[in-house]
Amino acid sequence: MEMLSRKVVTETINPLEILRKKIADTIEADPSNLKIELGFQVSYNSYGHLVLRFYPKRVWVWREEEDAWKTVDEDICRMFDVLVVLNYSETHQLLGFVKELNVKGI
């Protein structure tokens, strides 16, 4: 499990790319040959921090020799997820942003 928490992150976190690399390494495939249907869950931890969990719902890999997309085994998909924990102020910034989008009707 990839845990990104309690450290300053100066770059954009892309959970899809993290998952793509980890799955590709596991099944020995080129990351660019993967299609991932991404799942997403939101919860709070005991400290009141917002926890965002990203996980692969389904994964397909392109197999050149068969000239087709093949489904990756579900057990492999269940091995991976990325958790992003937002502190109190980051949570309020995110919720404020979502509220703004709601007000604008987006």
PATI-582432 format. One record per atom (N, C-alpha, C): residue in three letters; x, y, z; residue number from 1; atom name. Coordinates in steps of 0.1 Angstrom, whole numbers. Layout:
BEGIN
<rec "ALA" <X Y Z> NUM "CA">
...
END
This chain:
BEGIN
<rec "MET" <9 -12 0> 1 "N">
<rec "MET" <0 0 0> 1 "CA">
<rec "MET" <9 12 0> 1 "C">
<rec "GLU" <6 22 -8> 2 "N">
<rec "GLU" <14 34 -9> 2 "CA">
<rec "GLU" <7 44 0> 2 "C">
<rec "MET" <15 49 10> 3 "N">
<rec "MET" <9 59 19> 3 "CA">
<rec "MET" <17 72 18> 3 "C">
<rec "LEU" <9 83 14> 4 "N">
<rec "LEU" <15 96 13> 4 "CA">
<rec "LEU" <8 104 24> 4 "C">
<rec "SER" <16 107 34> 5 "N">
<rec "SER" <10 114 46> 5 "CA">
<rec "SER" <21 120 54> 5 "C">
<rec "ARG" <17 131 61> 6 "N">
<rec "ARG" <26 138 70> 6 "CA">
<rec "ARG" <40 142 64> 6 "C">
<rec "LYS" <40 146 52> 7 "N">
<rec "LYS" <52 151 46> 7 "CA">
<rec "LYS" <48 161 36> 7 "C">
<rec "VAL" <57 171 33> 8 "N">
<rec "VAL" <54 181 24> 8 "CA">
<rec "VAL" <56 176 10> 8 "C">
<rec "VAL" <46 177 2> 9 "N">
<rec "VAL" <47 173 -12> 9 "CA">
<rec "VAL" <47 185 -21> 9 "C">
<rec "THR" <58 186 -28> 10 "N">
<rec "THR" <59 198 -37> 10 "CA">
<rec "THR" <55 196 -51> 10 "C">
<rec "GLU" <51 184 -54> 11 "N">
<rec "GLU" <46 181 -67> 11 "CA">
<rec "GLU" <32 175 -67> 11 "C">
<rec "THR" <26 175 -78> 12 "N">
<rec "THR" <12 169 -79> 12 "CA">
<rec "THR" <13 154 -77> 12 "C">
<rec "ILE" <4 149 -69> 13 "N">
<rec "ILE" <3 135 -67> 13 "CA">
<rec "ILE" <-7 129 -77> 13 "C">
<rec "ASN" <-3 119 -85> 14 "N">
<rec "ASN" <-12 113 -95> 14 "CA">
<rec "ASN" <-13 99 -91> 14 "C">
<rec "PRO" <-24 95 -84> 15 "N">
<rec "PRO" <-26 82 -79> 15 "CA">
<rec "PRO" <-27 72 -91> 15 "C">
<rec "LEU" <-32 76 -102> 16 "N">
<rec "LEU" <-34 67 -114> 16 "CA">
<rec "LEU" <-20 63 -119> 16 "C">
<rec "GLU" <-10 72 -119> 17 "N">
<rec "GLU" <3 69 -124> 17 "CA">
<rec "GLU" <11 60 -114> 17 "C">
<rec "ILE" <8 63 -101> 18 "N">
<rec "ILE" <15 54 -91> 18 "CA">
<rec "ILE" <10 40 -92> 18 "C">
<rec "LEU" <-4 38 -94> 19 "N">
<rec "LEU" <-9 25 -96> 19 "CA">
<rec "LEU" <-5 18 -109> 19 "C">
<rec "ARG" <-4 26 -119> 20 "N">
<rec "ARG" <0 21 -133> 20 "CA">
<rec "ARG" <14 15 -132> 20 "C">
<rec "LYS" <23 22 -125> 21 "N">
<rec "LYS" <37 18 -124> 21 "CA">
<rec "LYS" <38 5 -115> 21 "C">
<rec "LYS" <31 5 -104> 22 "N">
<rec "LYS" <32 -7 -95> 22 "CA">
<rec "LYS" <26 -19 -102> 22 "C">
<rec "ILE" <15 -18 -108> 23 "N">
<rec "ILE" <8 -29 -115> 23 "CA">
<rec "ILE" <17 -34 -127> 23 "C">
<rec "ALA" <22 -25 -134> 24 "N">
<rec "ALA" <31 -28 -146> 24 "CA">
<rec "ALA" <43 -36 -141> 24 "C">
<rec "ASP" <49 -31 -130> 25 "N">
<rec "ASP" <61 -39 -124> 25 "CA">
<rec "ASP" <57 -53 -120> 25 "C">
<rec "THR" <45 -54 -114> 26 "N">
<rec "THR" <41 -67 -109> 26 "CA">
<rec "THR" <38 -77 -121> 26 "C">
<rec "ILE" <32 -73 -131> 27 "N">
<rec "ILE" <28 -82 -142> 27 "CA">
<rec "ILE" <38 -81 -154> 27 "C">
<rec "GLU" <49 -74 -151> 28 "N">
<rec "GLU" <60 -73 -161> 28 "CA">
<rec "GLU" <55 -68 -175> 28 "C">
<rec "ALA" <48 -56 -174> 29 "N">
<rec "ALA" <43 -50 -187> 29 "CA">
<rec "ALA" <48 -36 -187> 29 "C">
<rec "ASP" <46 -30 -199> 30 "N">
<rec "ASP" <49 -16 -201> 30 "CA">
<rec "ASP" <38 -8 -195> 30 "C">
<rec "PRO" <40 2 -186> 31 "N">
<rec "PRO" <29 10 -181> 31 "CA">
<rec "PRO" <20 16 -191> 31 "C">
<rec "SER" <26 20 -203> 32 "N">
<rec "SER" <17 26 -213> 32 "CA">
<rec "SER" <8 16 -219> 32 "C">
<rec "ASN" <10 3 -217> 33 "N">
<rec "ASN" <1 -7 -222> 33 "CA">
<rec "ASN" <-11 -11 -213> 33 "C">
<rec "LEU" <-13 -3 -202> 34 "N">
<rec "LEU" <-23 -6 -193> 34 "CA">
<rec "LEU" <-35 4 -194> 34 "C">
<rec "LYS" <-47 -1 -192> 35 "N">
<rec "LYS" <-59 7 -190> 35 "CA">
<rec "LYS" <-64 4 -177> 35 "C">
<rec "ILE" <-67 14 -169> 36 "N">
<rec "ILE" <-71 12 -155> 36 "CA">
<rec "ILE" <-84 20 -152> 36 "C">
<rec "GLU" <-94 12 -147> 37 "N">
<rec "GLU" <-107 18 -142> 37 "CA">
<rec "GLU" <-104 21 -128> 37 "C">
<rec "LEU" <-104 34 -124> 38 "N">
<rec "LEU" <-100 38 -111> 38 "CA">
<rec "LEU" <-112 39 -101> 38 "C">
<rec "GLY" <-111 33 -90> 39 "N">
<rec "GLY" <-121 35 -79> 39 "CA">
<rec "GLY" <-116 45 -69> 39 "C">
<rec "PHE" <-126 51 -61> 40 "N">
<rec "PHE" <-123 62 -52> 40 "CA">
<rec "PHE" <-132 61 -40> 40 "C">
<rec "GLN" <-126 62 -28> 41 "N">
<rec "GLN" <-134 63 -16> 41 "CA">
<rec "GLN" <-129 74 -7> 41 "C">
<rec "VAL" <-138 80 0> 42 "N">
<rec "VAL" <-135 91 9> 42 "CA">
<rec "VAL" <-139 87 23> 42 "C">
<rec "SER" <-130 90 33> 43 "N">
<rec "SER" <-134 87 47> 43 "CA">
<rec "SER" <-126 97 56> 43 "C">
<rec "TYR" <-128 96 68> 44 "N">
<rec "TYR" <-121 104 78> 44 "CA">
<rec "TYR" <-113 94 87> 44 "C">
<rec "ASN" <-101 98 92> 45 "N">
<rec "ASN" <-94 90 102> 45 "CA">
<rec "ASN" <-98 95 116> 45 "C">
<rec "SER" <-92 88 126> 46 "N">
<rec "SER" <-95 92 140> 46 "CA">
<rec "SER" <-91 106 144> 46 "C">
<rec "TYR" <-82 112 136> 47 "N">
<rec "TYR" <-77 125 139> 47 "CA">
<rec "TYR" <-86 136 131> 47 "C">
<rec "GLY" <-95 132 124> 48 "N">
<rec "GLY" <-104 141 117> 48 "CA">
<rec "GLY" <-98 145 103> 48 "C">
<rec "HIS" <-88 138 99> 49 "N">
<rec "HIS" <-82 141 86> 49 "CA">
<rec "HIS" <-90 134 75> 49 "C">
<rec "LEU" <-91 140 64> 50 "N">
<rec "LEU" <-98 134 52> 50 "CA">
<rec "LEU" <-88 124 46> 50 "C">
<rec "VAL" <-93 112 43> 51 "N">
<rec "VAL" <-85 101 37> 51 "CA">
<rec "VAL" <-91 98 23> 51 "C">
<rec "LEU" <-83 100 13> 52 "N">
<rec "LEU" <-87 97 -1> 52 "CA">
<rec "LEU" <-81 83 -5> 52 "C">
<rec "ARG" <-88 74 -8> 53 "N">
<rec "ARG" <-83 61 -12> 53 "CA">
<rec "ARG" <-86 58 -27> 53 "C">
<rec "PHE" <-76 56 -35> 54 "N">
<rec "PHE" <-77 53 -49> 54 "CA">
<rec "PHE" <-73 39 -51> 54 "C">
<rec "TYR" <-80 31 -59> 55 "N">
<rec "TYR" <-77 17 -61> 55 "CA">
<rec "TYR" <-82 13 -75> 55 "C">
<rec "PRO" <-75 3 -81> 56 "N">
<rec "PRO" <-79 -1 -95> 56 "CA">
<rec "PRO" <-91 -11 -94> 56 "C">
<rec "LYS" <-102 -7 -100> 57 "N">
<rec "LYS" <-114 -15 -101> 57 "CA">
<rec "LYS" <-112 -26 -111> 57 "C">
<rec "ARG" <-108 -23 -122> 58 "N">
<rec "ARG" <-104 -32 -133> 58 "CA">
<rec "ARG" <-92 -27 -141> 58 "C">
<rec "VAL" <-84 -37 -145> 59 "N">
<rec "VAL" <-72 -34 -153> 59 "CA">
<rec "VAL" <-72 -42 -165> 59 "C">
<rec "TRP" <-68 -36 -176> 60 "N">
<rec "TRP" <-65 -44 -189> 60 "CA">
<rec "TRP" <-51 -41 -193> 60 "C">
<rec "VAL" <-45 -51 -199> 61 "N">
<rec "VAL" <-32 -49 -205> 61 "CA">
<rec "VAL" <-32 -53 -220> 61 "C">
<rec "TRP" <-25 -45 -228> 62 "N">
<rec "TRP" <-24 -48 -242> 62 "CA">
<rec "TRP" <-13 -59 -244> 62 "C">
<rec "ARG" <-17 -69 -251> 63 "N">
<rec "ARG" <-8 -80 -254> 63 "CA">
<rec "ARG" <-5 -80 -269> 63 "C">
<rec "GLU" <7 -76 -273> 64 "N">
<rec "GLU" <11 -75 -287> 64 "CA">
<rec "GLU" <9 -88 -294> 64 "C">
<rec "GLU" <14 -99 -288> 65 "N">
<rec "GLU" <14 -112 -294> 65 "CA">
<rec "GLU" <0 -117 -298> 65 "C">
<rec "GLU" <-10 -112 -290> 66 "N">
<rec "GLU" <-24 -116 -292> 66 "CA">
<rec "GLU" <-32 -105 -299> 66 "C">
<rec "ASP" <-25 -94 -300> 67 "N">
<rec "ASP" <-32 -82 -306> 67 "CA">
<rec "ASP" <-45 -79 -300> 67 "C">
<rec "ALA" <-45 -79 -286> 68 "N">
<rec "ALA" <-58 -77 -279> 68 "CA">
<rec "ALA" <-56 -73 -265> 68 "C">
<rec "TRP" <-66 -66 -259> 69 "N">
<rec "TRP" <-66 -62 -245> 69 "CA">
<rec "TRP" <-70 -75 -237> 69 "C">
<rec "LYS" <-63 -77 -226> 70 "N">
<rec "LYS" <-66 -89 -217> 70 "CA">
<rec "LYS" <-68 -83 -203> 70 "C">
<rec "THR" <-78 -89 -196> 71 "N">
<rec "THR" <-81 -84 -183> 71 "CA">
<rec "THR" <-70 -90 -173> 71 "C">
<rec "VAL" <-66 -81 -164> 72 "N">
<rec "VAL" <-56 -85 -154> 72 "CA">
<rec "VAL" <-64 -91 -142> 72 "C">
<rec "ASP" <-58 -102 -137> 73 "N">
<rec "ASP" <-65 -109 -126> 73 "CA">
<rec "ASP" <-69 -100 -114> 73 "C">
<rec "GLU" <-81 -102 -109> 74 "N">
<rec "GLU" <-86 -93 -99> 74 "CA">
<rec "GLU" <-78 -94 -86> 74 "C">
<rec "ASP" <-72 -105 -83> 75 "N">
<rec "ASP" <-63 -107 -71> 75 "CA">
<rec "ASP" <-52 -97 -72> 75 "C">
<rec "ILE" <-46 -95 -84> 76 "N">
<rec "ILE" <-35 -86 -86> 76 "CA">
<rec "ILE" <-40 -71 -83> 76 "C">
<rec "CYS" <-52 -68 -89> 77 "N">
<rec "CYS" <-58 -55 -87> 77 "CA">
<rec "CYS" <-60 -52 -72> 77 "C">
<rec "ARG" <-64 -62 -64> 78 "N">
<rec "ARG" <-67 -60 -50> 78 "CA">
<rec "ARG" <-54 -57 -42> 78 "C">
<rec "MET" <-43 -60 -48> 79 "N">
<rec "MET" <-30 -58 -40> 79 "CA">
<rec "MET" <-26 -44 -39> 79 "C">
<rec "PHE" <-32 -35 -46> 80 "N">
<rec "PHE" <-28 -21 -47> 80 "CA">
<rec "PHE" <-38 -11 -43> 80 "C">
<rec "ASP" <-34 -1 -36> 81 "N">
<rec "ASP" <-42 11 -35> 81 "CA">
<rec "ASP" <-33 23 -30> 81 "C">
<rec "VAL" <-38 35 -32> 82 "N">
<rec "VAL" <-30 46 -28> 82 "CA">
<rec "VAL" <-39 54 -19> 82 "C">
<rec "LEU" <-33 57 -7> 83 "N">
<rec "LEU" <-40 66 3> 83 "CA">
<rec "LEU" <-34 79 3> 83 "C">
<rec "VAL" <-42 90 3> 84 "N">
<rec "VAL" <-37 103 4> 84 "CA">
<rec "VAL" <-45 109 17> 84 "C">
<rec "VAL" <-37 113 27> 85 "N">
<rec "VAL" <-43 118 39> 85 "CA">
<rec "VAL" <-41 133 39> 85 "C">
<rec "LEU" <-52 141 40> 86 "N">
<rec "LEU" <-51 155 40> 86 "CA">
<rec "LEU" <-53 160 55> 86 "C">
<rec "ASN" <-44 170 59> 87 "N">
<rec "ASN" <-46 175 72> 87 "CA">
<rec "ASN" <-58 184 73> 87 "C">
<rec "TYR" <-60 189 85> 88 "N">
<rec "TYR" <-72 197 88> 88 "CA">
<rec "TYR" <-74 209 78> 88 "C">
<rec "SER" <-63 216 76> 89 "N">
<rec "SER" <-64 228 68> 89 "CA">
<rec "SER" <-66 224 53> 89 "C">
<rec "GLU" <-59 214 49> 90 "N">
<rec "GLU" <-60 209 35> 90 "CA">
<rec "GLU" <-75 204 32> 90 "C">
<rec "THR" <-80 197 42> 91 "N">
<rec "THR" <-94 192 41> 91 "CA">
<rec "THR" <-104 204 40> 91 "C">
<rec "HIS" <-102 214 48> 92 "N">
<rec "HIS" <-111 226 46> 92 "CA">
<rec "HIS" <-109 233 33> 92 "C">
<rec "GLN" <-97 234 28> 93 "N">
<rec "GLN" <-95 240 15> 93 "CA">
<rec "GLN" <-102 232 4> 93 "C">
<rec "LEU" <-101 218 5> 94 "N">
<rec "LEU" <-108 210 -5> 94 "CA">
<rec "LEU" <-123 211 -4> 94 "C">
<rec "LEU" <-128 211 8> 95 "N">
<rec "LEU" <-143 212 10> 95 "CA">
<rec "LEU" <-148 225 5> 95 "C">
<rec "GLY" <-140 236 8> 96 "N">
<rec "GLY" <-143 249 3> 96 "CA">
<rec "GLY" <-144 250 -12> 96 "C">
<rec "PHE" <-134 243 -19> 97 "N">
<rec "PHE" <-134 242 -33> 97 "CA">
<rec "PHE" <-146 235 -39> 97 "C">
<rec "VAL" <-149 223 -32> 98 "N">
<rec "VAL" <-161 216 -36> 98 "CA">
<rec "VAL" <-174 224 -35> 98 "C">
<rec "LYS" <-175 231 -24> 99 "N">
<rec "LYS" <-187 239 -21> 99 "CA">
<rec "LYS" <-188 250 -32> 99 "C">
<rec "GLU" <-177 256 -36> 100 "N">
<rec "GLU" <-177 266 -46> 100 "CA">
<rec "GLU" <-182 260 -59> 100 "C">
<rec "LEU" <-177 248 -63> 101 "N">
<rec "LEU" <-182 241 -75> 101 "CA">
<rec "LEU" <-197 239 -74> 101 "C">
<rec "ASN" <-202 235 -62> 102 "N">
<rec "ASN" <-216 232 -61> 102 "CA">
<rec "ASN" <-224 245 -63> 102 "C">
<rec "VAL" <-220 256 -57> 103 "N">
<rec "VAL" <-227 269 -58> 103 "CA">
<rec "VAL" <-227 273 -73> 103 "C">
<rec "LYS" <-216 271 -80> 104 "N">
<rec "LYS" <-216 275 -94> 104 "CA">
<rec "LYS" <-224 265 -103> 104 "C">
<rec "GLY" <-228 254 -97> 105 "N">
<rec "GLY" <-236 244 -105> 105 "CA">
<rec "GLY" <-227 236 -115> 105 "C">
<rec "ILE" <-215 234 -112> 106 "N">
<rec "ILE" <-206 226 -120> 106 "CA">
<rec "ILE" <-207 212 -116> 106 "C">
END
